[in-house]
Amino acid sequence: MKQMRCLVFMNDYKAKSILELELSGIVFIVFVGSALHFTFDLSGRNPLVGVFSAVNESVWEHLKLSFWPALLYAIIEYRYLKKAAGNFFTAKAVGLYLMPLIIVSSFYLYRIFSEENLTLDILIFIAAVTIGQLASYKLMI
């Protein structure tokens, strides 16, 4: 019985640790992704920076704002979760695929009914990052 309680505690601790990292990832990805929106112009339109930053206002270019920060965060996060989550790469892959899928589908869906809306675009970005990170969490626990 004591061993069972210890195992439950370890599983709860593992889940809590993973959740904390995934929630921190939301903040990181949104902050870094938002900053990447401006780095291309701030760099003097450097083509190398353009690989990671939005170079125009197309939806495709804005997908970089979630993908690159999420990939960077996953690389950083791997150091802490490699032993705790056996399916880390699968979980992160699902999260990385979900973010652009949600951004593109939501953007074009709302554009059927209304004009482009900056506030809605930002909310879609935040929602996509949140859903991607929480999906990763659910797959890792």
C-alpha positions as CSV (number, residue, x, y, z in Angstrom):
1,M,0.0,0.0,0.0
2,K,2.8,2.4,0.9
3,Q,4.5,1.6,-2.4
4,M,1.3,2.3,-4.2
5,R,0.9,5.7,-2.6
6,C,4.6,6.5,-3.5
7,L,3.9,5.6,-7.1
8,V,0.8,7.7,-7.2
9,F,2.7,10.6,-5.7
10,M,5.5,10.2,-8.3
11,N,2.9,10.1,-11.2
12,D,1.2,13.3,-9.8
13,Y,4.6,15.0,-9.4
14,K,5.6,14.0,-13.0
15,A,2.2,15.3,-14.4
16,K,2.5,18.5,-12.5
17,S,6.1,19.1,-13.6
18,I,5.1,18.4,-17.2
19,L,2.1,20.7,-17.0
20,E,4.2,23.5,-15.5
21,L,6.7,23.2,-18.4
22,E,4.0,23.1,-21.0
23,L,2.2,26.2,-19.5
24,S,5.6,28.0,-19.4
25,G,5.9,27.1,-23.0
26,I,2.7,28.9,-23.9
27,V,4.1,32.1,-22.5
28,F,7.5,31.6,-24.1
29,I,6.1,30.7,-27.6
30,V,3.6,33.6,-27.5
31,F,6.2,36.1,-26.4
32,V,9.0,35.0,-28.8
33,G,6.6,34.5,-31.6
34,S,5.2,38.0,-31.1
35,A,8.8,39.4,-31.1
36,L,9.6,37.5,-34.3
37,H,6.8,39.4,-36.1
38,F,9.1,42.5,-36.0
39,T,12.6,41.1,-36.2
40,F,12.8,40.9,-40.0
41,D,12.3,44.7,-40.4
42,L,14.4,45.4,-37.4
43,S,17.3,43.4,-38.9
44,G,17.3,45.6,-42.0
45,R,15.4,42.9,-43.9
46,N,18.3,40.3,-43.4
47,P,17.4,37.2,-45.4
48,L,18.7,34.9,-42.7
49,V,16.4,36.5,-40.2
50,G,13.6,36.1,-42.7
51,V,13.9,32.3,-42.4
52,F,12.6,32.6,-38.8
53,S,10.5,35.8,-39.0
54,A,7.5,36.9,-40.8
55,V,8.7,38.8,-43.9
56,N,5.1,39.9,-45.0
57,E,1.6,39.7,-43.7
58,S,0.6,36.3,-45.4
59,V,-0.7,33.5,-43.3
60,W,2.2,31.3,-44.4
61,E,4.7,33.7,-43.0
62,H,2.9,34.0,-39.7
63,L,3.1,30.2,-39.2
64,K,6.8,30.8,-38.5
65,L,5.8,32.8,-35.5
66,S,4.5,29.6,-33.7
67,F,6.7,27.0,-35.3
68,W,10.2,28.2,-34.6
69,P,9.6,29.3,-31.0
70,A,7.7,26.0,-30.3
71,L,10.6,24.0,-31.8
72,L,13.2,26.0,-29.8
73,Y,11.1,25.5,-26.6
74,A,10.8,21.7,-27.3
75,I,14.6,21.5,-27.6
76,I,15.1,23.3,-24.3
77,E,12.3,21.3,-22.7
78,Y,13.7,17.9,-23.8
79,R,16.6,18.4,-21.4
80,Y,14.1,18.3,-18.5
81,L,11.6,15.8,-19.8
82,K,13.7,13.2,-21.6
83,K,13.4,10.7,-18.7
84,A,9.9,11.7,-17.5
85,A,8.1,11.4,-20.8
86,G,8.9,8.4,-22.9
87,N,6.8,9.7,-25.8
88,F,8.2,13.2,-25.8
89,F,8.9,13.4,-29.5
90,T,5.5,12.1,-30.5
91,A,3.8,14.5,-28.1
92,K,5.8,17.5,-29.3
93,A,5.3,16.5,-33.0
94,V,1.5,16.5,-32.5
95,G,1.7,19.9,-30.8
96,L,3.9,21.4,-33.5
97,Y,1.5,20.1,-36.2
98,L,-1.6,21.3,-34.4
99,M,-0.5,24.9,-34.1
100,P,-0.2,25.7,-37.8
101,L,-3.3,23.6,-38.6
102,I,-5.4,25.6,-36.1
103,I,-4.0,28.9,-37.3
104,V,-4.7,28.2,-41.0
105,S,-8.1,26.6,-40.6
106,S,-9.3,29.2,-38.1
107,F,-8.1,32.1,-40.2
108,Y,-9.7,31.0,-43.4
109,L,-12.9,29.9,-41.5
110,Y,-13.5,33.3,-40.0
111,R,-12.6,35.0,-43.2
112,I,-15.6,33.3,-44.8
113,F,-17.8,35.3,-42.5
114,S,-15.9,38.6,-41.9
115,E,-13.0,40.7,-42.9
116,E,-9.5,40.3,-41.5
117,N,-9.4,41.3,-37.9
118,L,-6.0,41.8,-36.1
119,T,-7.5,41.1,-32.6
120,L,-9.0,37.8,-33.8
121,D,-5.7,36.9,-35.5
122,I,-3.8,37.4,-32.3
123,L,-6.4,35.4,-30.3
124,I,-6.2,32.6,-32.9
125,F,-2.4,32.6,-32.5
126,I,-2.6,32.4,-28.7
127,A,-5.3,29.7,-28.9
128,A,-3.3,27.6,-31.4
129,V,-0.2,27.7,-29.1
130,T,-2.3,26.9,-26.1
131,I,-4.0,23.9,-27.7
132,G,-0.7,22.7,-29.1
133,Q,1.0,22.8,-25.8
134,L,-1.9,21.2,-23.9
135,A,-2.1,18.4,-26.5
136,S,1.6,17.7,-25.9
137,Y,0.9,17.6,-22.2
138,K,-2.0,15.2,-22.5
139,L,0.1,12.9,-24.7
140,M,3.0,12.9,-22.3
141,I,1.2,12.1,-19.0
